[in-house]
């Protein structure tokens, strides 16, 4: 059981790290910004989740510069 918990913890940490990196990638097209916004929505947007807000701010900045 401990091995399963450890694997789950590592997977969760990896997912969080990837989501954080994704949230900082600036989309270069409106379609890319829309995809980033949709990804946050599909993850059940939550203001307490740090990468959600970062991703939305990144998408807004990208749309403002297009």
Secondary structure, DSSP 8 states (H G I E B T S, - for coil): -HHHHHHHHHHHHHHHHHHHHHHHS--SSHHHHHHHHHHHHHT---TTSHHHHHHHHHHHHHHHH-
